């Protein structure tokens, strides 16, 4: 399946920002599942690509002069291999056993993980856990913040795709299964779900398998991966810091469409 993506992000500030730095993980990379046909990143000034600790393509945008807005645009085409269920990696999966503040399993999550999986650590057990978490945490946009933890979303019984992924990671790492957070895009007909998406991957049988709790999907047929990490903070597409500026408004618009890039661009007009 060929997917065309356009992702526009605009930051506007009440006052002038004296200086800012943005960490951008907005560029997909080649893998067994995805072939990048074309990808372009438009920034206020050039930023050279590099690799972060998890192998993601990272651009660091530094603006030293005063500014009142930042406009970032990414677009391109990627071919998805819908027959490929997993990805292999030459890097060790063991770092993804480590929990973070956002993915730490409290007593309730530990009990939930044991109840769903018992002693099983196979893919079928992971799918059962995914389905149970989907039923336990309702998808409610705006119900959590970017710094909400897996335990908080689980206790509240509601959250968004980020919370679903964090809760799944918390359970798997508690069970001793390496698992990582994934940011990217999802092509879906459901209007209530944003095209910018997050899911999880688990290390099973020497490969990474996808688990999308929000949509109860264990095959990444319509998923385009941008970045991976221990949690949202490692893999989010745009993350930055600034000096000054006062209040901030952020507007993001994402279009994911099958077919040619021109079709996606026409949808933006």
Buried (B, 14 or more C-beta within 10 A) or exposed (E): EBBBBBBBBBBBBEEEBBBBBBBBBBBBBEBBBBBBBEBEBEBBEEBEEEEBEBEBBBBBBEBEEEBEEBEBBBBBBBBBBEEBBBBEBEEEBEEBBEBBEBBBBBEEBBEBBEEBBEEEBEBEBBBBBBBBBBEBBEBBEEBBEEEBBBBBBBEBEBBBBBBBBBBBBBBBBBBEBBBBBBBBBBBBEEEEBBBBBBBBBBBBEEBBBBBBBBBBBBBBBBBBBBBBBBBBBBBBBBBBEBEEBEEEEEEBEBBBBEEEBEEBBEEEE
